[in-house]
Amino acid sequence: MKIGKVIGRVVCTKKIPSMEGLKLLLVQPVDQDLADAGPALVAFDTARAGEGDLVMYEGGKEAAQANPNGWFNPLDAAILGVVDAVETGAAR
């Protein structure tokens, strides 16, 4: 599982059937210090996340299996949860 920050929405007027009803969000991957960690990606949302939320996401075939419309689809990133807090183990 990876952590990212929702930085925007993606709007599509036409989608393949397995994407119908899915909200697409733009996610910026972050590292353990919450600094940007690579290029942004598009993920479908299963956790009702919104812009500015810190989220857990997964990529690859595991992400496709989270699609409520069926697992046989071309989606390769899914938001699976909204993060409440991050603790790194360092004394604060």
C-alpha positions in Angstrom: 0.0 0.0 0.0 1.2 3.5 -0.8 0.3 7.0 0.5 -0.6 10.0 -1.6 -2.4 13.3 -1.4 -5.5 14.0 -3.5 -4.6 17.1 -5.6 -7.5 17.2 -8.0 -10.3 15.5 -9.9 -10.4 13.9 -13.4 -13.7 14.3 -15.3 -14.5 11.9 -18.2 -17.7 12.3 -20.2 -17.4 8.9 -21.8 -16.1 5.8 -20.0 -16.0 2.1 -20.6 -18.7 0.1 -18.8 -16.5 -1.1 -15.9 -15.7 2.6 -15.0 -19.3 3.8 -14.9 -20.2 5.5 -11.6 -16.5 5.7 -10.4 -15.1 8.9 -9.2 -11.6 9.5 -10.6 -9.1 11.6 -8.5 -5.6 12.9 -9.2 -3.2 11.6 -6.5 0.3 12.9 -5.8 2.4 10.1 -4.2 4.2 11.1 -1.0 7.0 9.6 1.0 7.2 9.0 4.8 7.8 12.7 5.4 4.8 13.6 3.2 7.1 15.1 0.5 6.2 14.6 -3.2 7.5 11.2 -4.3 7.1 10.9 -8.1 4.6 11.9 -10.7 0.9 12.3 -10.0 -1.5 9.5 -11.1 -5.2 8.9 -11.6 -7.0 6.6 -9.2 -10.6 5.6 -8.8 -12.0 6.3 -5.4 -13.6 3.6 -3.1 -13.2 5.6 0.1 -15.1 8.9 -0.6 -11.9 10.9 -0.5 -11.7 14.6 -1.5 -9.2 17.2 -2.6 -6.6 17.7 0.0 -7.1 14.3 1.7 -4.2 12.1 2.5 -5.1 8.6 1.2 -3.9 5.0 1.0 -3.8 3.7 -2.6 -2.8 0.5 -4.4 -1.7 0.0 -8.0 -1.6 -2.9 -10.4 -3.9 -5.9 -10.5 -4.7 -5.4 -6.8 -6.3 -2.1 -7.6 -8.4 -3.5 -10.4 -9.9 -6.0 -7.9 -11.3 -3.1 -5.8 -13.6 -2.0 -8.6 -17.2 -2.6 -7.5 -18.2 -3.0 -11.1 -16.1 -6.2 -11.5 -12.4 -7.1 -11.3 -11.9 -7.5 -15.1 -11.0 -3.9 -16.0 -8.0 -1.8 -17.1 -7.9 0.3 -14.0 -4.5 0.3 -12.3 -4.8 2.6 -9.2 -7.4 2.6 -6.5 -7.9 4.7 -3.4 -8.7 2.3 -0.6 -8.8 4.6 2.5 -8.4 8.1 3.9 -5.5 8.5 6.3 -6.2 10.1 9.7 -2.6 10.4 10.9 0.9 9.3 10.1 3.4 8.3 12.8 7.0 7.6 11.8 8.3 6.4 15.1 10.5 9.4 15.7 10.1 11.1 19.1 8.0 14.3 18.8 
